[in-house]
Amino acid sequence: MSAGEQRKLAAIMFTDMVGYSALSQRDDKLALELLEEHREILRKIFPEFNGTEIKTIGDAFLVEFQSALEAAQCAIAIQRALAKRNADAPAERQIQVRIGVHIGDVVHRGGDVYGDGVNIASRIEALAGAGGICVSMDVERQIRNAVETRFEKLAPTELKNISLSMDLFRIVLPWEKKSEVRDRKSEIRKGSVVPKSKKSVLVAALLLICIGIGWWWSTRPHKNLAAPAPEASQPQNIPEKSIAVLPFENLSDNKENAFFADGVQDEILTDLAKVADLKVISRTSVMQYKAAAARNLREVGQSLGVAHVLEGSVQRIANKVRVNAQLIDARNDAHLWAQTYTRDLADVFAIQSEIAEAIAQQLQAHLSADEKARIAKPSTTDPVAYDLYLRARQLDDLSNDPEAKGSLLQGISLLEEAVRRDPKFLRAYCLLCETHLDLYWGGSDHTDQRRELARVALQRAEEIQPDAGEVHWMKGLYAYHGFRDYDRALQELELAKKLLPNEARVYVNIGAVDRRTARWEEAETNFKRAVELDPRNFVVTMEAGSTMAGMRRFAEARRFHEQSLTILPNNPFARTLLGFDFFAESGDVAAWRKQLDMVAQQGPEAARGVAFPLLLCNYAQRDRTAAEKVVALIPAEGIANSFDEASVPRDYCVGRTAWLFGNKQLAQTALTAARAIFERTTREQPDYPQAWAYLGLSDAMLGRSDEAIQEGKRACDILPVTKDSWVGPAWITYLATIYAACGQTDRALEQLEASASLPVGISYGELKCNPDWDPLRGDPRFEKLVLSLAPKENAESSRK
């Protein structure tokens, strides 16, 4: 070692400000202002964890720490500070940072640091995503038991100029638990591993489980961090005319051109998806293969259920672009077609259409005149506008900030810039409409003004091309999410399905409306078709499983929920529902707890994520000690429920547990505090049924019977089964719970009979095990009702 050099083991953090270069081009003054604010925030945090700033590289920091733990804690503190700052900042002033942390050998020389520790940290930073933290396996191994977070293992990735193979992990940040699946009252319609961020009416399957405790929600997985598809057995009846368009490799030196490569692949996929004679796998299921260093195409074909795959590469140099594409028979690895296109950058959109039409011809797919015309018409001819659109869509898919609102608003800004550049950009207007509806329907901005912005974007899209499938899709979504106009929504969505026959999200939307209008067979058909088109989409498989569970077809529900777990093996929501499938069908509490324990064993944060269902298991087993331990896991602010970002107060959980196990004094104190919160909510949101149901349950346990019954009825009146067959049964079951707690057996049984007769109504396991029904046990009418829901073998055994 030369004089002045020092070699040692150190933890290296590399940070990067997301989107700074693009912002500099649009508004250099704002970019510099945010850069300085970003530097000020981070520089205040580094010393708190003994971090030494080595240097800044533009908008990036290189920081050294004495231990992996301090580096990780610093990274978490940075993201927490920025998330808090962004929560109230307008979209154009958001600051997003991605962070990479590695521990390894470094050399100090001349005031700088060199070595693999630095190189690897800089390479893995790019994999963290906006607002995220990526760590190497060496860091994860040292901190896994020292920080109250959990880790998601990333798909194998080849790091540029790094020959050493290593496992990489993403730190799941505590505040991300609110962001797994979005829509407050809906299914997530995005093609995604989980979506965009907020909520899904997957939660309706938990609606009845969580009577009186709250609507539990799970920690959020990152949409582009789905586990690679496992080796699959050969699916039966794979259509000959079926294809998956895999992510194209970016061969450009500029890593920013990764968006450009994604855009080429996406346009080809979108064009092919318009051909009714083809089966084309949706974007979410194919995007998981983007990070794969090597692809076993036979396994890909088997996993996705297709006979063919298209793969390729894109290289952009100045104003030239080279696109290479090859069609492969996934069943035998035979190369069927290949072509290289070298054109001016402006011709890239024509290349995409040419490739799509060539593939359709190779697969001998029938192309109607209308389909040919739709393929030939590019989304835009402006590469910059298209880049803005792709970035907005990524924000739409990957909401990493605590409330998602900031990312959606940022996406809206990008889309508005895209349509300013190209006023005829149909898909940008459609995504703009959809994003406004997300804010409206998801509860972030449930105002007439936000809905009007969606209408304006939709109107502009309709003026451009009124007969486009995307326009009919958004018109259906606008009717559904804007007004709950189910008839109009179905009419438009059916038109969209004819024009976009391979768009899985359209089938999800139709299935969602079907569930709300008691069209259960149609819902089953549409969700199963969505799974065929997007088999590696966590949300789609979960929705399909929840639909089957709602129809009391629990064996089929389990198959879909197990499929979800092949995508995200440690997802707490999927494990909860898989366990509940066993419990609801047979009353097997142990099978449910087994799934929950698999989550809880991952650490304190994961255990908090399944606190509600664990509490239910303890109630079902009449285990007071275990129930009180679970209540202790619930944070003071409570647990986020499913309809909006409000929380079920911890006082309610404490009070209900105390009430069930006979601690009257504690129950009185805690429930009184909780009801004050619910009462205030009903004043502020008088048409919010869940608040009325919780208020009624609280009053019932406090002995305020008359008020409780009126409040429970109010919840039923706001959203009855006749208006919504997917969530309506929940209010009936809530009312039955209130009647039982108030000692009104006849009325409780009347409501239970109504709930038991409906899809998504109360299950056998709940009737058999839930302590809420203990006052009814022994009544012949109640026992007959329990028997009517029992598995066939149980019912026959009881009769004998």
URWOFEN-V871133 format. One record per residue. N is the residue number from 1. RES is the residue in one small letter. BURIAL is + if it has 9 or more other C-alpha atoms within 8 Angstrom, else -. D_LAST is the distance of its C-alpha to the last C-alpha in Angstrom with 2 decimals. Layout:
BEGIN
n=<N/N>
res=<RES/RES>
burial=<BURIAL/BURIAL>
d_last=<D_LAST/D_LAST>
END
This chain:
BEGIN
n=<1/2/3/4/5/6/7/8/9/10/11/12/13/14/15/16/17/18/19/20/21/22/23/24/25/26/27/28/29/30/31/32/33/34/35/36/37/38/39/40/41/42/43/44/45/46/47/48/49/50/51/52/53/54/55/56/57/58/59/60/61/62/63/64/65/66/67/68/69/70/71/72/73/74/75/76/77/78/79/80/81/82/83/84/85/86/87/88/89/90/91/92/93/94/95/96/97/98/99/100/101/102/103/104/105/106/107/108/109/110/111/112/113/114/115/116/117/118/119/120/121/122/123/124/125/126/127/128/129/130/131/132/133/134/135/136/137/138/139/140/141/142/143/144/145/146/147/148/149/150/151/152/153/154/155/156/157/158/159/160/161/162/163/164/165/166/167/168/169/170/171/172/173/174/175/176/177/178/179/180/181/182/183/184/185/186/187/188/189/190/191/192/193/194/195/196/197/198/199/200/201/202/203/204/205/206/207/208/209/210/211/212/213/214/215/216/217/218/219/220/221/222/223/224/225/226/227/228/229/230/231/232/233/234/235/236/237/238/239/240/241/242/243/244/245/246/247/248/249/250/251/252/253/254/255/256/257/258/259/260/261/262/263/264/265/266/267/268/269/270/271/272/273/274/275/276/277/278/279/280/281/282/283/284/285/286/287/288/289/290/291/292/293/294/295/296/297/298/299/300/301/302/303/304/305/306/307/308/309/310/311/312/313/314/315/316/317/318/319/320/321/322/323/324/325/326/327/328/329/330/331/332/333/334/335/336/337/338/339/340/341/342/343/344/345/346/347/348/349/350/351/352/353/354/355/356/357/358/359/360/361/362/363/364/365/366/367/368/369/370/371/372/373/374/375/376/377/378/379/380/381/382/383/384/385/386/387/388/389/390/391/392/393/394/395/396/397/398/399/400/401/402/403/404/405/406/407/408/409/410/411/412/413/414/415/416/417/418/419/420/421/422/423/424/425/426/427/428/429/430/431/432/433/434/435/436/437/438/439/440/441/442/443/444/445/446/447/448/449/450/451/452/453/454/455/456/457/458/459/460/461/462/463/464/465/466/467/468/469/470/471/472/473/474/475/476/477/478/479/480/481/482/483/484/485/486/487/488/489/490/491/492/493/494/495/496/497/498/499/500/501/502/503/504/505/506/507/508/509/510/511/512/513/514/515/516/517/518/519/520/521/522/523/524/525/526/527/528/529/530/531/532/533/534/535/536/537/538/539/540/541/542/543/544/545/546/547/548/549/550/551/552/553/554/555/556/557/558/559/560/561/562/563/564/565/566/567/568/569/570/571/572/573/574/575/576/577/578/579/580/581/582/583/584/585/586/587/588/589/590/591/592/593/594/595/596/597/598/599/600/601/602/603/604/605/606/607/608/609/610/611/612/613/614/615/616/617/618/619/620/621/622/623/624/625/626/627/628/629/630/631/632/633/634/635/636/637/638/639/640/641/642/643/644/645/646/647/648/649/650/651/652/653/654/655/656/657/658/659/660/661/662/663/664/665/666/667/668/669/670/671/672/673/674/675/676/677/678/679/680/681/682/683/684/685/686/687/688/689/690/691/692/693/694/695/696/697/698/699/700/701/702/703/704/705/706/707/708/709/710/711/712/713/714/715/716/717/718/719/720/721/722/723/724/725/726/727/728/729/730/731/732/733/734/735/736/737/738/739/740/741/742/743/744/745/746/747/748/749/750/751/752/753/754/755/756/757/758/759/760/761/762/763/764/765/766/767/768/769/770/771/772/773/774/775/776/777/778/779/780/781/782/783/784/785/786/787/788/789/790/791/792/793/794/795/796/797/798/799/800>
res=<m/s/a/g/e/q/r/k/l/a/a/i/m/f/t/d/m/v/g/y/s/a/l/s/q/r/d/d/k/l/a/l/e/l/l/e/e/h/r/e/i/l/r/k/i/f/p/e/f/n/g/t/e/i/k/t/i/g/d/a/f/l/v/e/f/q/s/a/l/e/a/a/q/c/a/i/a/i/q/r/a/l/a/k/r/n/a/d/a/p/a/e/r/q/i/q/v/r/i/g/v/h/i/g/d/v/v/h/r/g/g/d/v/y/g/d/g/v/n/i/a/s/r/i/e/a/l/a/g/a/g/g/i/c/v/s/m/d/v/e/r/q/i/r/n/a/v/e/t/r/f/e/k/l/a/p/t/e/l/k/n/i/s/l/s/m/d/l/f/r/i/v/l/p/w/e/k/k/s/e/v/r/d/r/k/s/e/i/r/k/g/s/v/v/p/k/s/k/k/s/v/l/v/a/a/l/l/l/i/c/i/g/i/g/w/w/w/s/t/r/p/h/k/n/l/a/a/p/a/p/e/a/s/q/p/q/n/i/p/e/k/s/i/a/v/l/p/f/e/n/l/s/d/n/k/e/n/a/f/f/a/d/g/v/q/d/e/i/l/t/d/l/a/k/v/a/d/l/k/v/i/s/r/t/s/v/m/q/y/k/a/a/a/a/r/n/l/r/e/v/g/q/s/l/g/v/a/h/v/l/e/g/s/v/q/r/i/a/n/k/v/r/v/n/a/q/l/i/d/a/r/n/d/a/h/l/w/a/q/t/y/t/r/d/l/a/d/v/f/a/i/q/s/e/i/a/e/a/i/a/q/q/l/q/a/h/l/s/a/d/e/k/a/r/i/a/k/p/s/t/t/d/p/v/a/y/d/l/y/l/r/a/r/q/l/d/d/l/s/n/d/p/e/a/k/g/s/l/l/q/g/i/s/l/l/e/e/a/v/r/r/d/p/k/f/l/r/a/y/c/l/l/c/e/t/h/l/d/l/y/w/g/g/s/d/h/t/d/q/r/r/e/l/a/r/v/a/l/q/r/a/e/e/i/q/p/d/a/g/e/v/h/w/m/k/g/l/y/a/y/h/g/f/r/d/y/d/r/a/l/q/e/l/e/l/a/k/k/l/l/p/n/e/a/r/v/y/v/n/i/g/a/v/d/r/r/t/a/r/w/e/e/a/e/t/n/f/k/r/a/v/e/l/d/p/r/n/f/v/v/t/m/e/a/g/s/t/m/a/g/m/r/r/f/a/e/a/r/r/f/h/e/q/s/l/t/i/l/p/n/n/p/f/a/r/t/l/l/g/f/d/f/f/a/e/s/g/d/v/a/a/w/r/k/q/l/d/m/v/a/q/q/g/p/e/a/a/r/g/v/a/f/p/l/l/l/c/n/y/a/q/r/d/r/t/a/a/e/k/v/v/a/l/i/p/a/e/g/i/a/n/s/f/d/e/a/s/v/p/r/d/y/c/v/g/r/t/a/w/l/f/g/n/k/q/l/a/q/t/a/l/t/a/a/r/a/i/f/e/r/t/t/r/e/q/p/d/y/p/q/a/w/a/y/l/g/l/s/d/a/m/l/g/r/s/d/e/a/i/q/e/g/k/r/a/c/d/i/l/p/v/t/k/d/s/w/v/g/p/a/w/i/t/y/l/a/t/i/y/a/a/c/g/q/t/d/r/a/l/e/q/l/e/a/s/a/s/l/p/v/g/i/s/y/g/e/l/k/c/n/p/d/w/d/p/l/r/g/d/p/r/f/e/k/l/v/l/s/l/a/p/k/e/n/a/e/s/s/r/k>
burial=<-/-/-/-/+/-/-/-/-/+/+/+/+/+/+/+/+/+/-/+/-/-/+/+/-/-/-/+/-/+/+/+/-/+/+/-/-/+/-/-/+/+/-/-/+/+/+/-/+/+/+/+/+/+/-/+/-/-/+/+/+/+/+/+/+/+/+/+/+/+/+/+/+/+/+/+/+/+/+/-/+/+/+/-/-/+/+/-/+/+/+/-/-/+/+/+/+/+/+/+/+/+/+/+/+/+/+/+/+/-/-/-/+/+/+/+/+/+/+/+/+/+/+/+/+/+/-/+/-/+/+/+/+/+/+/+/+/-/+/+/-/+/+/+/-/-/-/-/+/+/+/+/+/+/+/+/-/+/+/-/-/+/-/-/-/-/+/+/+/+/+/+/+/-/-/+/+/+/+/+/+/+/+/+/+/+/+/+/-/-/+/+/+/+/+/+/+/+/+/+/+/+/+/+/+/+/+/+/+/+/+/-/+/+/+/+/+/+/+/+/+/+/+/+/+/+/+/-/+/-/-/+/-/-/+/-/-/+/-/-/+/+/+/+/+/+/+/+/+/+/-/+/-/-/-/-/+/-/+/+/+/+/+/+/+/+/+/+/+/-/+/+/+/+/+/+/-/+/+/+/+/+/+/+/+/+/+/+/+/+/+/+/-/-/-/-/+/+/+/+/+/+/+/+/+/+/+/+/+/+/+/+/+/+/+/+/-/-/-/+/+/+/+/+/+/+/+/+/+/+/+/-/+/-/+/+/-/+/-/-/-/-/+/+/+/+/-/+/+/+/+/+/+/+/+/+/+/-/+/+/-/+/-/-/+/-/+/-/-/-/+/+/-/+/+/+/-/+/-/+/-/+/-/-/+/+/+/+/+/+/+/+/+/-/+/+/+/+/+/+/+/+/+/+/+/+/+/+/+/+/+/+/+/+/+/+/+/+/+/-/-/+/-/-/+/+/+/+/+/+/+/+/+/+/+/+/+/+/+/+/+/+/+/+/+/+/-/-/-/+/+/-/+/+/+/+/+/+/-/+/+/+/-/-/+/+/-/+/+/+/+/+/+/+/+/+/+/+/+/+/+/+/-/-/+/+/-/+/+/+/+/+/+/+/+/+/+/+/+/+/+/+/+/+/+/+/+/+/+/+/+/+/+/+/+/+/+/+/+/+/-/+/+/+/+/+/+/+/+/+/+/+/+/+/+/+/+/+/+/+/+/+/+/+/+/+/+/+/+/+/+/+/+/+/-/+/+/+/+/+/+/+/+/+/+/+/+/+/-/-/+/+/+/+/+/+/+/+/+/+/+/+/+/+/+/+/+/+/+/-/+/+/+/+/+/+/-/-/+/+/-/+/+/+/+/+/+/+/+/+/+/+/+/+/+/+/+/+/+/+/-/-/+/+/-/-/+/+/-/+/+/-/+/+/-/-/-/+/+/+/+/+/+/+/+/-/+/+/+/+/+/+/+/+/+/+/+/+/+/-/-/-/+/-/-/+/+/+/+/+/+/+/+/+/+/-/+/+/+/-/+/+/-/-/-/-/-/+/+/-/+/+/+/+/+/+/+/+/+/+/+/+/-/+/+/-/+/+/+/+/+/+/+/+/+/+/-/+/+/+/+/-/+/+/+/+/+/+/+/+/+/+/+/+/+/+/+/+/+/+/+/+/-/+/+/-/+/+/+/+/+/+/+/+/+/+/-/-/+/+/+/+/+/+/+/+/+/-/+/+/+/-/+/-/-/+/-/-/-/-/-/+/+/-/+/+/+/-/+/+/-/-/-/-/+/-/-/-/-/->
d_last=<86.71/89.65/91.20/89.41/86.02/83.06/79.84/76.65/72.87/71.86/69.12/70.27/69.00/70.00/69.46/70.15/70.34/68.26/70.10/73.47/75.46/74.13/74.74/78.28/79.04/77.77/79.09/81.02/81.86/78.23/77.32/79.95/78.89/75.24/76.36/78.35/75.55/73.17/75.67/76.13/72.42/71.89/75.07/74.00/70.76/72.13/73.98/70.97/69.45/72.72/72.97/76.37/77.23/78.96/79.82/78.85/78.73/78.98/75.70/74.21/74.33/74.52/73.60/73.49/71.38/71.43/67.68/64.75/62.96/65.88/66.12/62.43/62.55/65.64/64.02/61.05/63.49/65.46/62.49/61.32/64.79/65.08/61.61/62.58/65.93/64.51/61.95/64.73/67.13/67.67/66.68/70.23/70.68/67.55/68.25/65.80/66.33/64.69/65.03/65.00/65.08/65.89/67.22/69.79/73.38/76.01/79.80/81.92/85.20/87.66/85.33/82.61/79.51/78.72/76.27/72.78/71.26/72.99/72.42/68.67/68.22/70.12/68.08/64.60/65.59/65.36/61.67/60.74/60.68/62.01/61.12/59.59/60.30/60.17/60.62/61.14/58.88/61.44/61.20/57.40/57.23/59.55/58.04/54.29/53.60/56.49/55.76/52.77/52.20/50.18/51.57/50.76/52.08/54.17/54.24/56.94/60.32/63.76/66.25/69.71/72.25/69.72/69.10/66.69/63.01/60.91/57.62/57.98/55.81/55.66/55.25/52.58/54.32/52.48/53.25/51.82/48.27/48.80/49.73/47.02/46.03/47.87/47.15/46.13/43.88/43.79/43.03/45.79/47.53/49.89/49.74/49.24/47.40/46.78/49.15/51.63/50.96/49.00/45.67/42.96/40.11/38.08/37.78/35.63/32.73/33.56/34.18/30.77/30.25/33.43/32.96/35.48/36.92/38.91/38.85/39.40/41.71/42.50/45.81/47.70/48.34/51.63/51.31/53.60/52.18/49.16/48.45/49.71/47.32/45.73/46.19/43.82/42.60/44.24/42.49/41.77/43.89/46.58/48.95/52.41/53.99/52.48/54.36/54.32/57.62/57.86/60.02/63.68/65.65/68.38/71.55/73.79/75.52/74.60/71.02/71.00/70.92/67.29/66.49/68.75/66.96/63.58/65.05/66.16/62.74/61.04/63.29/62.69/58.92/59.18/61.33/59.08/56.00/57.62/57.45/54.49/54.73/54.02/51.10/52.67/50.92/51.40/53.75/51.37/49.76/53.18/54.97/53.09/55.25/58.43/58.68/57.83/60.80/59.73/57.28/55.41/55.36/52.81/50.34/51.32/50.69/47.30/46.20/47.42/46.45/50.02/52.38/55.54/56.93/60.18/61.95/65.45/67.92/70.21/73.62/75.64/79.29/81.42/81.27/79.91/76.37/75.09/71.61/70.22/67.05/65.34/62.43/60.34/57.67/54.97/53.49/56.63/58.95/61.44/63.95/64.16/66.61/68.68/71.33/73.49/74.93/77.88/78.88/80.23/77.72/77.86/76.55/73.31/71.33/72.70/71.70/68.07/68.02/69.75/67.21/64.26/65.80/66.71/63.15/61.77/64.28/63.44/59.75/60.88/59.13/60.16/62.12/62.72/66.00/64.31/62.57/65.90/67.52/64.89/65.20/68.99/69.06/68.95/67.29/70.65/73.92/74.55/73.38/73.75/71.63/68.96/69.08/68.60/65.60/64.00/64.57/63.06/60.00/59.62/59.73/57.18/54.87/55.70/55.91/56.65/58.02/55.82/55.36/56.04/58.33/61.44/60.57/59.73/63.01/64.86/63.31/64.48/68.01/68.01/66.80/69.42/72.04/70.69/71.01/74.43/75.53/73.88/73.26/71.61/68.93/65.84/63.17/64.74/64.54/60.90/60.02/62.08/60.05/56.80/57.97/58.99/55.57/53.98/55.97/55.04/51.32/50.80/52.24/55.37/57.59/55.62/58.81/60.27/63.14/60.95/59.18/62.63/63.73/60.81/61.92/65.51/64.55/62.36/65.20/67.58/65.26/64.89/68.68/69.02/66.56/64.42/62.56/61.50/57.85/58.19/59.54/56.66/54.28/56.01/56.20/52.42/51.99/54.53/52.69/49.35/50.48/53.42/51.97/48.27/49.46/46.54/47.86/51.24/49.81/47.71/50.73/52.94/50.41/49.72/53.48/53.61/50.92/53.05/56.09/54.37/51.78/51.22/51.11/47.68/48.25/48.66/45.21/43.86/45.66/44.35/40.78/41.28/42.48/39.64/37.10/38.99/39.05/35.39/36.46/33.61/33.94/37.68/37.23/35.14/37.84/40.66/39.27/38.45/41.97/43.38/41.71/43.24/46.64/46.35/43.92/45.49/45.43/43.26/42.98/42.11/39.26/37.95/38.18/36.29/33.50/33.35/33.18/30.19/28.47/29.41/27.69/24.50/25.16/25.13/25.52/28.70/29.81/29.67/31.88/34.48/34.43/34.86/37.74/39.24/39.20/41.23/43.85/43.80/41.94/42.33/41.75/39.80/38.50/37.02/35.39/33.99/32.44/31.14/29.38/28.12/26.60/24.22/23.70/23.20/20.58/18.46/20.04/21.82/24.87/26.33/26.69/28.51/30.69/31.62/33.25/34.97/36.29/37.87/39.86/40.67/42.10/44.84/46.62/46.94/47.58/44.53/42.40/43.78/42.76/39.06/39.34/37.20/34.09/34.57/34.72/31.43/29.78/31.30/30.12/26.53/26.89/28.85/31.76/34.85/37.41/36.41/36.33/39.82/41.11/39.95/41.59/44.77/44.77/45.05/48.75/50.59/50.93/47.17/45.21/46.05/43.55/42.94/44.92/48.29/49.96/49.42/47.45/44.66/46.57/45.80/46.05/42.94/40.95/42.42/41.75/38.15/37.38/39.25/37.49/33.97/34.95/36.95/40.54/41.77/45.44/45.06/42.61/45.14/48.01/46.36/44.57/47.78/49.60/46.97/46.83/50.62/50.29/47.62/49.67/52.74/50.87/49.79/53.43/54.64/51.89/50.64/48.63/46.69/43.03/41.93/44.62/43.50/39.84/40.94/43.30/40.55/38.22/41.16/42.08/38.54/38.53/42.07/41.09/43.00/40.23/42.34/43.98/40.76/39.07/42.18/42.45/38.86/39.52/42.74/40.97/38.74/41.86/43.86/41.56/38.77/36.20/38.46/41.15/39.19/35.64/35.78/36.48/35.99/32.26/33.35/35.33/32.44/30.36/33.46/33.81/30.21/31.01/34.18/32.55/29.98/32.90/34.86/32.20/31.68/27.90/27.91/30.16/28.36/25.10/27.16/28.62/25.41/23.87/27.09/27.06/23.48/24.47/27.44/28.23/29.42/27.42/25.31/22.74/19.27/20.98/23.46/21.11/19.03/22.18/25.22/26.73/28.09/24.81/24.54/26.09/23.26/20.33/18.58/19.61/16.71/18.57/18.77/15.15/14.33/17.12/15.96/12.57/14.76/16.75/14.27/14.58/12.53/10.77/10.06/8.81/6.37/5.24/5.42/3.78/0.00>
END
